[in-house]
């Protein structure tokens, strides 16, 4: 386990102290944070999936792929 210091609004700390026994607070916060992070990860996954499935966007990206071979990044150039 790692100890982490957070700043929280006083009303949240008061409610936490009133509603969750002190010995259960770390587990309570861990559960809430884990759920929130899983939800965030799911939302990001769904966003990425939507981008992958966006045919118009993918067609535009394919149009831009020609610039990857325009020679800007060539390393075999010899300076005079």
N, C-alpha and C positions, 0 to 999 in steps of 0.2 A: 504494500500500500504506500501511496505517496500522500503527504499532507499538502493541501492546496489552500491558499488564502483567497477568499472572495469578499467583495464588498456587496452587501445586499441592502435594500431598503429596510428601514427599521420596522415597518409594519409587517413585512414578510418574516423577519426574524422573530417578532413577537408572536405571530400566528404559528410559526413552526414550533416555538417553545411551548405554546399553549396546547397544541394539538398532537405533537409527536414527542413521545418520551425521549429524553436526552440520549439514552443508550441506543435508540433506534434511528436517530437523525441521520447519521452517515449512510446507513442502508437506504433510508427513505430518499435522500438526495441522490444517491447512486442510481436508484431505480428510476427516478424522474429524469435524470440526465441521460441515462442509457436510452430510455424511451424517446426522448426528444432528439437525440443524435440518430437513432434508427429512423425516425420520421424524416429528419433532414436528409439523411442518406437516401431514403426511398424517393423523396421529392427530387433530389439531384439526379438519381437514376432515371426517373420518369422523364425529366427534362432532357437528359442525354438521349434517351430512347426516342423522344419526339423529334429531336434534331436529326438523328440517324434516319428517321422515317420521312423527313420532310424532303420530298422529291425536288421541289423548286430550289430549296437551299442547296441540296446536293448537286443539282445541275449547275448552279452558279459556282460552287466550289470546284467542280470539274473544269469549268471554263478558266478558272484561275490557276489550275495545275500547270498550265503551259509556262508560267513564270518560274517554276522550280528548275527549269533547264535553260534559263536565259543566260547562264554563264557568269552571273554575279559572284558565285561562290567557288568558281574554278580556282584550284590551287596550283595548276601546272603552268601558269603564266610566268614568263621570265621578264623581269624588268630590264630595260636597256641601260 
